[in-house]
Amino acid sequence: SSKGGSTDEQTYNLLRKLRETAQSKVSQQTQLNSKVQQMFETVISKSNQQETV
């Protein structure tokens, strides 16, 4: 049943692509979260500096 084997291969390739896409999405989300965190810390430190003045 060579046809069944090719179907399994197609399914495997599709799942692999989906997993790679999901992993890249997660890494993008992580980068975005760290950028937002940096922005918050910058704003907070600036507001703290203004308070001490």
mmCIF file of the N, C-alpha and C atoms, coordinates in Angstrom:
data_MODEL
# 
_entry.id   MODEL 
# 
loop_
_atom_site.group_PDB 
_atom_site.id 
_atom_site.type_symbol 
_atom_site.label_atom_id 
_atom_site.label_alt_id 
_atom_site.label_comp_id 
_atom_site.label_asym_id 
_atom_site.label_entity_id 
_atom_site.label_seq_id 
_atom_site.pdbx_PDB_ins_code 
_atom_site.Cartn_x 
_atom_site.Cartn_y 
_atom_site.Cartn_z 
_atom_site.occupancy 
_atom_site.B_iso_or_equiv 
_atom_site.pdbx_formal_charge 
_atom_site.auth_seq_id 
_atom_site.auth_comp_id 
_atom_site.auth_asym_id 
_atom_site.auth_atom_id 
_atom_site.pdbx_PDB_model_num 
ATOM 1   N N  . SER A 1 1  ? 0.852  -1.198 0.000  1.00 0.00 ? 1  SER A N  1 
ATOM 2   C CA . SER A 1 1  ? 0.000  0.000  0.000  1.00 0.00 ? 1  SER A CA 1 
ATOM 3   C C  . SER A 1 1  ? 0.886  1.246  0.000  1.00 0.00 ? 1  SER A C  1 
ATOM 4   N N  . SER A 1 2  ? 1.439  1.550  -1.161 1.00 0.00 ? 2  SER A N  1 
ATOM 5   C CA . SER A 1 2  ? 2.323  2.713  -1.258 1.00 0.00 ? 2  SER A CA 1 
ATOM 6   C C  . SER A 1 2  ? 1.521  3.998  -1.084 1.00 0.00 ? 2  SER A C  1 
ATOM 7   N N  . LYS A 1 3  ? 0.223  3.946  -1.478 1.00 0.00 ? 3  LYS A N  1 
ATOM 8   C CA . LYS A 1 3  ? -0.601 5.149  -1.376 1.00 0.00 ? 3  LYS A CA 1 
ATOM 9   C C  . LYS A 1 3  ? -0.781 5.537  0.096  1.00 0.00 ? 3  LYS A C  1 
ATOM 10  N N  . GLY A 1 4  ? -0.992 4.534  0.951  1.00 0.00 ? 4  GLY A N  1 
ATOM 11  C CA . GLY A 1 4  ? -1.150 4.817  2.372  1.00 0.00 ? 4  GLY A CA 1 
ATOM 12  C C  . GLY A 1 4  ? 0.120  5.429  2.944  1.00 0.00 ? 4  GLY A C  1 
ATOM 13  N N  . GLY A 1 5  ? 1.265  4.930  2.496  1.00 0.00 ? 5  GLY A N  1 
ATOM 14  C CA . GLY A 1 5  ? 2.528  5.470  2.983  1.00 0.00 ? 5  GLY A CA 1 
ATOM 15  C C  . GLY A 1 5  ? 2.689  6.920  2.597  1.00 0.00 ? 5  GLY A C  1 
ATOM 16  N N  . SER A 1 6  ? 2.332  7.275  1.366  1.00 0.00 ? 6  SER A N  1 
ATOM 17  C CA . SER A 1 6  ? 2.486  8.658  0.926  1.00 0.00 ? 6  SER A CA 1 
ATOM 18  C C  . SER A 1 6  ? 1.540  9.563  1.708  1.00 0.00 ? 6  SER A C  1 
ATOM 19  N N  . THR A 1 7  ? 0.345  9.052  2.025  1.00 0.00 ? 7  THR A N  1 
ATOM 20  C CA . THR A 1 7  ? -0.597 9.851  2.811  1.00 0.00 ? 7  THR A CA 1 
ATOM 21  C C  . THR A 1 7  ? -0.024 10.116 4.195  1.00 0.00 ? 7  THR A C  1 
ATOM 22  N N  . ASP A 1 8  ? 0.563  9.081  4.799  1.00 0.00 ? 8  ASP A N  1 
ATOM 23  C CA . ASP A 1 8  ? 1.185  9.267  6.112  1.00 0.00 ? 8  ASP A CA 1 
ATOM 24  C C  . ASP A 1 8  ? 2.292  10.307 6.024  1.00 0.00 ? 8  ASP A C  1 
ATOM 25  N N  . GLU A 1 9  ? 3.058  10.254 4.934  1.00 0.00 ? 9  GLU A N  1 
ATOM 26  C CA . GLU A 1 9  ? 4.162  11.196 4.769  1.00 0.00 ? 9  GLU A CA 1 
ATOM 27  C C  . GLU A 1 9  ? 3.628  12.616 4.628  1.00 0.00 ? 9  GLU A C  1 
ATOM 28  N N  . GLN A 1 10 ? 2.538  12.766 3.858  1.00 0.00 ? 10 GLN A N  1 
ATOM 29  C CA . GLN A 1 10 ? 1.934  14.090 3.696  1.00 0.00 ? 10 GLN A CA 1 
ATOM 30  C C  . GLN A 1 10 ? 1.446  14.616 5.039  1.00 0.00 ? 10 GLN A C  1 
ATOM 31  N N  . THR A 1 11 ? 0.782  13.728 5.801  1.00 0.00 ? 11 THR A N  1 
ATOM 32  C CA . THR A 1 11 ? 0.277  14.139 7.113  1.00 0.00 ? 11 THR A CA 1 
ATOM 33  C C  . THR A 1 11 ? 1.424  14.541 8.018  1.00 0.00 ? 11 THR A C  1 
ATOM 34  N N  . TYR A 1 12 ? 2.507  13.753 7.993  1.00 0.00 ? 12 TYR A N  1 
ATOM 35  C CA . TYR A 1 12 ? 3.669  14.050 8.833  1.00 0.00 ? 12 TYR A CA 1 
ATOM 36  C C  . TYR A 1 12 ? 4.267  15.407 8.459  1.00 0.00 ? 12 TYR A C  1 
ATOM 37  N N  . ASN A 1 13 ? 4.426  15.652 7.152  1.00 0.00 ? 13 ASN A N  1 
ATOM 38  C CA . ASN A 1 13 ? 4.988  16.924 6.702  1.00 0.00 ? 13 ASN A CA 1 
ATOM 39  C C  . ASN A 1 13 ? 4.096  18.084 7.107  1.00 0.00 ? 13 ASN A C  1 
ATOM 40  N N  . LEU A 1 14 ? 2.779  17.894 6.987  1.00 0.00 ? 14 LEU A N  1 
ATOM 41  C CA . LEU A 1 14 ? 1.837  18.949 7.355  1.00 0.00 ? 14 LEU A CA 1 
ATOM 42  C C  . LEU A 1 14 ? 1.939  19.257 8.848  1.00 0.00 ? 14 LEU A C  1 
ATOM 43  N N  . LEU A 1 15 ? 1.979  18.192 9.666  1.00 0.00 ? 15 LEU A N  1 
ATOM 44  C CA . LEU A 1 15 ? 2.093  18.394 11.110 1.00 0.00 ? 15 LEU A CA 1 
ATOM 45  C C  . LEU A 1 15 ? 3.406  19.082 11.455 1.00 0.00 ? 15 LEU A C  1 
ATOM 46  N N  . ARG A 1 16 ? 4.483  18.708 10.746 1.00 0.00 ? 16 ARG A N  1 
ATOM 47  C CA . ARG A 1 16 ? 5.780  19.324 11.026 1.00 0.00 ? 16 ARG A CA 1 
ATOM 48  C C  . ARG A 1 16 ? 5.741  20.813 10.701 1.00 0.00 ? 16 ARG A C  1 
ATOM 49  N N  . LYS A 1 17 ? 5.112  21.161 9.566  1.00 0.00 ? 17 LYS A N  1 
ATOM 50  C CA . LYS A 1 17 ? 4.994  22.572 9.192  1.00 0.00 ? 17 LYS A CA 1 
ATOM 51  C C  . LYS A 1 17 ? 4.168  23.330 10.222 1.00 0.00 ? 17 LYS A C  1 
ATOM 52  N N  . LEU A 1 18 ? 3.070  22.717 10.663 1.00 0.00 ? 18 LEU A N  1 
ATOM 53  C CA . LEU A 1 18 ? 2.215  23.356 11.669 1.00 0.00 ? 18 LEU A CA 1 
ATOM 54  C C  . LEU A 1 18 ? 2.997  23.608 12.952 1.00 0.00 ? 18 LEU A C  1 
ATOM 55  N N  . ARG A 1 19 ? 3.788  22.609 13.367 1.00 0.00 ? 19 ARG A N  1 
ATOM 56  C CA . ARG A 1 19 ? 4.556  22.756 14.600 1.00 0.00 ? 19 ARG A CA 1 
ATOM 57  C C  . ARG A 1 19 ? 5.607  23.854 14.456 1.00 0.00 ? 19 ARG A C  1 
ATOM 58  N N  . GLU A 1 20 ? 6.284  23.901 13.294 1.00 0.00 ? 20 GLU A N  1 
ATOM 59  C CA . GLU A 1 20 ? 7.287  24.938 13.069 1.00 0.00 ? 20 GLU A CA 1 
ATOM 60  C C  . GLU A 1 20 ? 6.639  26.316 13.090 1.00 0.00 ? 20 GLU A C  1 
ATOM 61  N N  . THR A 1 21 ? 5.455  26.428 12.457 1.00 0.00 ? 21 THR A N  1 
ATOM 62  C CA . THR A 1 21 ? 4.745  27.711 12.445 1.00 0.00 ? 21 THR A CA 1 
ATOM 63  C C  . THR A 1 21 ? 4.368  28.116 13.859 1.00 0.00 ? 21 THR A C  1 
ATOM 64  N N  . ALA A 1 22 ? 3.860  27.156 14.628 1.00 0.00 ? 22 ALA A N  1 
ATOM 65  C CA . ALA A 1 22 ? 3.458  27.452 16.006 1.00 0.00 ? 22 ALA A CA 1 
ATOM 66  C C  . ALA A 1 22 ? 4.660  27.885 16.827 1.00 0.00 ? 22 ALA A C  1 
ATOM 67  N N  . GLN A 1 23 ? 5.803  27.211 16.647 1.00 0.00 ? 23 GLN A N  1 
ATOM 68  C CA . GLN A 1 23 ? 6.993  27.564 17.414 1.00 0.00 ? 23 GLN A CA 1 
ATOM 69  C C  . GLN A 1 23 ? 7.462  28.966 17.060 1.00 0.00 ? 23 GLN A C  1 
ATOM 70  N N  . SER A 1 24 ? 7.426  29.332 15.772 1.00 0.00 ? 24 SER A N  1 
ATOM 71  C CA . SER A 1 24 ? 7.861  30.670 15.379 1.00 0.00 ? 24 SER A CA 1 
ATOM 72  C C  . SER A 1 24 ? 6.896  31.717 15.920 1.00 0.00 ? 24 SER A C  1 
ATOM 73  N N  . LYS A 1 25 ? 5.589  31.378 15.934 1.00 0.00 ? 25 LYS A N  1 
ATOM 74  C CA . LYS A 1 25 ? 4.605  32.298 16.502 1.00 0.00 ? 25 LYS A CA 1 
ATOM 75  C C  . LYS A 1 25 ? 4.893  32.523 17.989 1.00 0.00 ? 25 LYS A C  1 
ATOM 76  N N  . VAL A 1 26 ? 5.207  31.436 18.697 1.00 0.00 ? 26 VAL A N  1 
ATOM 77  C CA . VAL A 1 26 ? 5.489  31.539 20.129 1.00 0.00 ? 26 VAL A CA 1 
ATOM 78  C C  . VAL A 1 26 ? 6.720  32.401 20.357 1.00 0.00 ? 26 VAL A C  1 
ATOM 79  N N  . SER A 1 27 ? 7.768  32.215 19.545 1.00 0.00 ? 27 SER A N  1 
ATOM 80  C CA . SER A 1 27 ? 8.979  33.009 19.736 1.00 0.00 ? 27 SER A CA 1 
ATOM 81  C C  . SER A 1 27 ? 8.704  34.470 19.424 1.00 0.00 ? 27 SER A C  1 
ATOM 82  N N  . GLN A 1 28 ? 7.866  34.747 18.413 1.00 0.00 ? 28 GLN A N  1 
ATOM 83  C CA . GLN A 1 28 ? 7.491  36.129 18.113 1.00 0.00 ? 28 GLN A CA 1 
ATOM 84  C C  . GLN A 1 28 ? 6.747  36.734 19.296 1.00 0.00 ? 28 GLN A C  1 
ATOM 85  N N  . GLN A 1 29 ? 5.830  35.961 19.878 1.00 0.00 ? 29 GLN A N  1 
ATOM 86  C CA . GLN A 1 29 ? 5.055  36.440 21.022 1.00 0.00 ? 29 GLN A CA 1 
ATOM 87  C C  . GLN A 1 29 ? 5.981  36.721 22.196 1.00 0.00 ? 29 GLN A C  1 
ATOM 88  N N  . THR A 1 30 ? 6.976  35.839 22.401 1.00 0.00 ? 30 THR A N  1 
ATOM 89  C CA . THR A 1 30 ? 7.918  36.033 23.504 1.00 0.00 ? 30 THR A CA 1 
ATOM 90  C C  . THR A 1 30 ? 8.715  37.303 23.303 1.00 0.00 ? 30 THR A C  1 
ATOM 91  N N  . GLN A 1 31 ? 9.184  37.545 22.067 1.00 0.00 ? 31 GLN A N  1 
ATOM 92  C CA . GLN A 1 31 ? 9.928  38.765 21.774 1.00 0.00 ? 31 GLN A CA 1 
ATOM 93  C C  . GLN A 1 31 ? 9.054  39.987 22.019 1.00 0.00 ? 31 GLN A C  1 
ATOM 94  N N  . LEU A 1 32 ? 7.793  39.901 21.600 1.00 0.00 ? 32 LEU A N  1 
ATOM 95  C CA . LEU A 1 32 ? 6.870  41.024 21.783 1.00 0.00 ? 32 LEU A CA 1 
ATOM 96  C C  . LEU A 1 32 ? 6.665  41.295 23.273 1.00 0.00 ? 32 LEU A C  1 
ATOM 97  N N  . ASN A 1 33 ? 6.480  40.225 24.051 1.00 0.00 ? 33 ASN A N  1 
ATOM 98  C CA . ASN A 1 33 ? 6.281  40.392 25.490 1.00 0.00 ? 33 ASN A CA 1 
ATOM 99  C C  . ASN A 1 33 ? 7.487  41.061 26.132 1.00 0.00 ? 33 ASN A C  1 
ATOM 100 N N  . SER A 1 34 ? 8.706  40.659 25.740 1.00 0.00 ? 34 SER A N  1 
ATOM 101 C CA . SER A 1 34 ? 9.895  41.257 26.343 1.00 0.00 ? 34 SER A CA 1 
ATOM 102 C C  . SER A 1 34 ? 10.018 42.719 25.942 1.00 0.00 ? 34 SER A C  1 
ATOM 103 N N  . LYS A 1 35 ? 9.629  43.058 24.701 1.00 0.00 ? 35 LYS A N  1 
ATOM 104 C CA . LYS A 1 35 ? 9.663  44.459 24.276 1.00 0.00 ? 35 LYS A CA 1 
ATOM 105 C C  . LYS A 1 35 ? 8.693  45.290 25.102 1.00 0.00 ? 35 LYS A C  1 
ATOM 106 N N  . VAL A 1 36 ? 7.475  44.765 25.297 1.00 0.00 ? 36 VAL A N  1 
ATOM 107 C CA . VAL A 1 36 ? 6.477  45.480 26.102 1.00 0.00 ? 36 VAL A CA 1 
ATOM 108 C C  . VAL A 1 36 ? 6.986  45.638 27.530 1.00 0.00 ? 36 VAL A C  1 
ATOM 109 N N  . GLN A 1 37 ? 7.598  44.582 28.062 1.00 0.00 ? 37 GLN A N  1 
ATOM 110 C CA . GLN A 1 37 ? 8.145  44.639 29.421 1.00 0.00 ? 37 GLN A CA 1 
ATOM 111 C C  . GLN A 1 37 ? 9.199  45.736 29.521 1.00 0.00 ? 37 GLN A C  1 
ATOM 112 N N  . GLN A 1 38 ? 10.091 45.821 28.520 1.00 0.00 ? 38 GLN A N  1 
ATOM 113 C CA . GLN A 1 38 ? 11.125 46.854 28.520 1.00 0.00 ? 38 GLN A CA 1 
ATOM 114 C C  . GLN A 1 38 ? 10.492 48.237 28.475 1.00 0.00 ? 38 GLN A C  1 
ATOM 115 N N  . MET A 1 39 ? 9.450  48.405 27.648 1.00 0.00 ? 39 MET A N  1 
ATOM 116 C CA . MET A 1 39 ? 8.784  49.698 27.542 1.00 0.00 ? 39 MET A CA 1 
ATOM 117 C C  . MET A 1 39 ? 8.178  50.091 28.891 1.00 0.00 ? 39 MET A C  1 
ATOM 118 N N  . PHE A 1 40 ? 7.520  49.132 29.544 1.00 0.00 ? 40 PHE A N  1 
ATOM 119 C CA . PHE A 1 40 ? 6.929  49.414 30.856 1.00 0.00 ? 40 PHE A CA 1 
ATOM 120 C C  . PHE A 1 40 ? 8.006  49.839 31.848 1.00 0.00 ? 40 PHE A C  1 
ATOM 121 N N  . GLU A 1 41 ? 9.117  49.087 31.877 1.00 0.00 ? 41 GLU A N  1 
ATOM 122 C CA . GLU A 1 41 ? 10.183 49.401 32.831 1.00 0.00 ? 41 GLU A CA 1 
ATOM 123 C C  . GLU A 1 41 ? 10.765 50.778 32.549 1.00 0.00 ? 41 GLU A C  1 
ATOM 124 N N  . THR A 1 42 ? 10.900 51.133 31.266 1.00 0.00 ? 42 THR A N  1 
ATOM 125 C CA . THR A 1 42 ? 11.424 52.452 30.905 1.00 0.00 ? 42 THR A CA 1 
ATOM 126 C C  . THR A 1 42 ? 10.490 53.544 31.394 1.00 0.00 ? 42 THR A C  1 
ATOM 127 N N  . VAL A 1 43 ? 9.192  53.364 31.144 1.00 0.00 ? 43 VAL A N  1 
ATOM 128 C CA . VAL A 1 43 ? 8.207  54.367 31.568 1.00 0.00 ? 43 VAL A CA 1 
ATOM 129 C C  . VAL A 1 43 ? 8.206  54.495 33.087 1.00 0.00 ? 43 VAL A C  1 
ATOM 130 N N  . ILE A 1 44 ? 8.248  53.350 33.777 1.00 0.00 ? 44 ILE A N  1 
ATOM 131 C CA . ILE A 1 44 ? 8.221  53.370 35.244 1.00 0.00 ? 44 ILE A CA 1 
ATOM 132 C C  . ILE A 1 44 ? 9.459  54.072 35.784 1.00 0.00 ? 44 ILE A C  1 
ATOM 133 N N  . SER A 1 45 ? 10.636 53.760 35.231 1.00 0.00 ? 45 SER A N  1 
ATOM 134 C CA . SER A 1 45 ? 11.862 54.382 35.732 1.00 0.00 ? 45 SER A CA 1 
ATOM 135 C C  . SER A 1 45 ? 11.839 55.881 35.467 1.00 0.00 ? 45 SER A C  1 
ATOM 136 N N  . LYS A 1 46 ? 11.293 56.301 34.325 1.00 0.00 ? 46 LYS A N  1 
ATOM 137 C CA . LYS A 1 46 ? 11.211 57.733 34.023 1.00 0.00 ? 46 LYS A CA 1 
ATOM 138 C C  . LYS A 1 46 ? 10.274 58.428 34.998 1.00 0.00 ? 46 LYS A C  1 
ATOM 139 N N  . SER A 1 47 ? 9.132  57.817 35.285 1.00 0.00 ? 47 SER A N  1 
ATOM 140 C CA . SER A 1 47 ? 8.178  58.435 36.214 1.00 0.00 ? 47 SER A CA 1 
ATOM 141 C C  . SER A 1 47 ? 8.781  58.488 37.615 1.00 0.00 ? 47 SER A C  1 
ATOM 142 N N  . ASN A 1 48 ? 9.581  57.476 37.976 1.00 0.00 ? 48 ASN A N  1 
ATOM 143 C CA . ASN A 1 48 ? 10.233 57.490 39.283 1.00 0.00 ? 48 ASN A CA 1 
ATOM 144 C C  . ASN A 1 48 ? 11.250 58.620 39.356 1.00 0.00 ? 48 ASN A C  1 
ATOM 145 N N  . GLN A 1 49 ? 11.983 58.849 38.269 1.00 0.00 ? 49 GLN A N  1 
ATOM 146 C CA . GLN A 1 49 ? 12.967 59.930 38.244 1.00 0.00 ? 49 GLN A CA 1 
ATOM 147 C C  . GLN A 1 49 ? 12.270 61.275 38.390 1.00 0.00 ? 49 GLN A C  1 
ATOM 148 N N  . GLN A 1 50 ? 11.124 61.438 37.744 1.00 0.00 ? 50 GLN A N  1 
ATOM 149 C CA . GLN A 1 50 ? 10.398 62.701 37.825 1.00 0.00 ? 50 GLN A CA 1 
ATOM 150 C C  . GLN A 1 50 ? 9.907  62.941 39.253 1.00 0.00 ? 50 GLN A C  1 
ATOM 151 N N  . GLU A 1 51 ? 9.535  61.873 39.946 1.00 0.00 ? 51 GLU A N  1 
ATOM 152 C CA . GLU A 1 51 ? 9.045  62.025 41.321 1.00 0.00 ? 51 GLU A CA 1 
ATOM 153 C C  . GLU A 1 51 ? 10.158 62.520 42.234 1.00 0.00 ? 51 GLU A C  1 
ATOM 154 N N  . THR A 1 52 ? 11.381 62.015 42.041 1.00 0.00 ? 52 THR A N  1 
ATOM 155 C CA . THR A 1 52 ? 12.480 62.393 42.925 1.00 0.00 ? 52 THR A CA 1 
ATOM 156 C C  . THR A 1 52 ? 12.909 63.828 42.671 1.00 0.00 ? 52 THR A C  1 
ATOM 157 N N  . VAL A 1 53 ? 12.673 64.356 41.483 1.00 0.00 ? 53 VAL A N  1 
ATOM 158 C CA . VAL A 1 53 ? 13.098 65.732 41.177 1.00 0.00 ? 53 VAL A CA 1 
ATOM 159 C C  . VAL A 1 53 ? 12.261 66.726 41.980 1.00 0.00 ? 53 VAL A C  1 
# 
